[in-house]
Amino acid sequence: MKHKSTFLAIGGYQPFLFCIGMYFVALFFSIFICSAIFYAVNPKKSLAKTETRSERMAMTGTGNQVLLTVAK
């Protein structure tokens, strides 16, 4: 009796497919981690805009000390 199985050929490729899968997972995470580090060191200019003390006081409307502000 002849045994027919199409999945026997895939078993030989399992280590190769595993290495390719791990390569793409590592590539994805390295791109994510490197971009996170890059944007932490070089923030966008619109978010990193520094304001003078008079601008901050004009935004609050009073001379009280502001401990936390939320930028839009």
C-alpha atoms as one frame of an Amber mdcrd trajectory, in Angstrom:
protein
   0.000   0.000   0.000   1.385   3.317  -1.063   1.531   6.019   1.594   0.742
   9.505   0.265   1.683  12.470   2.400   2.363  15.951   1.130   3.591  17.281
   4.490   6.728  15.142   4.654   8.605  17.501   2.335   7.802  20.493   4.546
   9.498  18.860   7.538  12.917  19.229   5.930  12.372  22.945   5.429  11.253
  23.604   9.001  14.628  24.902  10.329  15.051  27.071   7.235  11.546  28.531
   7.555  12.071  29.086  11.279  15.283  31.045  10.630  13.573  33.172   7.995
  10.670  33.854  10.368  13.003  34.826  13.207  14.936  37.083  10.828  11.798
  39.035   9.909  10.675  39.264  13.544  14.104  40.570  14.574  14.111  42.980
  11.628  10.693  44.364  12.615  11.687  44.863  16.253  15.062  46.393  15.380
  13.384  48.951  13.089  10.875  49.754  15.841  13.536  50.081  18.548  15.930
  52.124  16.382  13.184  54.522  15.321  12.079  54.922  18.942  15.634  55.774
  19.984  16.037  58.161  17.033  12.841  60.070  17.845  13.770  60.191  21.540
  17.097  61.823  20.685  15.758  64.012  17.824  12.181  65.034  18.657   9.984
  66.765  16.103  10.430  70.531  15.975   6.728  71.255  16.539   6.655  69.222
  19.766  10.029  70.430  21.028   9.221  74.144  20.673  10.517  76.011  23.695
   8.456  78.822  25.131   9.580  81.765  27.194   8.269  82.383  30.689   6.145
  85.321  29.533   4.463  83.152  26.871   3.610  80.522  29.458   2.150  83.134
  31.810   0.147  84.683  28.982  -1.323  81.281  28.178  -2.415  80.655  31.779
  -3.856  84.142  32.207  -2.598  84.520  35.776   0.727  84.884  37.483   0.258
  81.615  39.405   2.815  78.889  39.041   1.740  76.140  36.663   2.966  72.665
  37.555   1.551  70.752  34.605   0.343  71.804  31.188  -1.043  69.728  28.325
  -0.043  70.742  24.799  -2.525  70.310  21.958
